Amino acid sequence: MRLIYKILLWHLSIVVLLAAVGTVGFGGISIGSFLSFIGLVSLGVAIADLIVSLVLFAAGSKELAKGYLLSSGILLIIGLGTCGSMWIDTQGHF
């Protein structure tokens, strides 16, 4: 498996793990709170990945930078999708 896809898989698994721990840690075990944590954590990790990819591109490590940039793009899509849809929950489980 290429390094780009390994970085993406690691970052996706970190986001899901942090969202699960955050959901259980704050006492709200519902799909609405899990989705809001997925959205917020993925947006945070995506911004960090974008900054790291820019630094890696400047340093000359193109393969690592591509992995972080791909991870940033995918996590931005996931984060914006879930944060945009979390207001649709009419149960108020936040």
C-alpha positions in Angstrom: 0.0 0.0 0.0 1.3 3.4 -0.9 2.4 5.9 1.8 -0.3 8.4 0.8 -3.1 5.9 1.6 -1.5 4.8 4.8 -1.5 8.4 6.0 -5.1 8.8 5.0 -6.2 5.6 6.8 -4.3 6.5 10.0 -5.9 9.9 10.1 -9.4 8.6 9.5 -9.0 6.0 12.3 -7.6 8.7 14.6 -10.6 10.9 13.9 -13.1 8.1 14.5 -11.4 7.1 17.7 -11.2 10.6 19.1 -14.9 11.2 18.2 -15.9 8.0 20.0 -13.9 8.8 23.1 -15.3 12.4 23.1 -18.9 11.2 22.7 -18.6 8.7 25.6 -16.5 11.1 27.7 -19.1 13.8 27.6 -21.9 11.5 28.4 -24.0 11.9 25.3 -24.2 8.5 23.6 -26.4 9.4 20.7 -25.8 9.5 16.9 -26.2 13.3 16.9 -23.4 13.9 19.4 -21.2 11.4 17.7 -21.7 13.1 14.3 -21.0 16.5 15.8 -17.8 15.2 17.3 -16.8 13.6 14.0 -17.4 16.9 12.3 -15.5 19.0 14.8 -12.6 16.6 15.2 -12.2 16.1 11.4 -12.2 19.8 10.8 -9.5 20.3 13.4 -7.3 17.5 12.1 -7.9 18.7 8.5 -6.6 22.2 9.3 -3.6 20.7 11.1 -2.9 18.4 8.1 -3.1 21.3 5.7 -0.5 23.2 7.7 1.8 20.2 7.9 1.4 19.5 4.2 2.4 23.1 3.4 5.5 22.8 5.6 6.4 19.4 4.0 6.1 20.8 0.5 8.4 23.7 1.5 10.9 21.2 3.0 10.9 19.1 -0.2 9.2 15.9 1.0 6.6 15.6 -1.8 5.4 12.1 -1.0 4.6 12.8 2.6 3.1 16.2 1.7 0.7 14.6 -0.8 -0.5 12.2 1.9 -1.2 15.0 4.3 -2.9 17.1 1.6 -5.1 14.1 0.6 -6.0 13.5 4.2 -6.8 17.2 4.7 -9.1 17.3 1.7 -11.0 14.1 2.7 -11.4 15.3 6.3 -12.6 18.7 5.2 -15.3 17.1 3.1 -16.3 14.8 6.0 -16.1 17.6 8.5 -18.1 20.1 6.5 -20.7 17.5 5.6 -21.3 16.4 9.2 -21.1 19.8 10.7 -23.5 21.1 8.1 -26.0 18.3 8.7 -25.8 18.3 12.5 -28.3 21.1 12.7 -30.9 18.9 11.0 -31.2 16.7 14.2 -34.6 17.6 15.7 -34.2 15.5 18.8 -31.8 17.9 20.5 -29.2 15.2 21.4 -26.2 17.5 21.4 
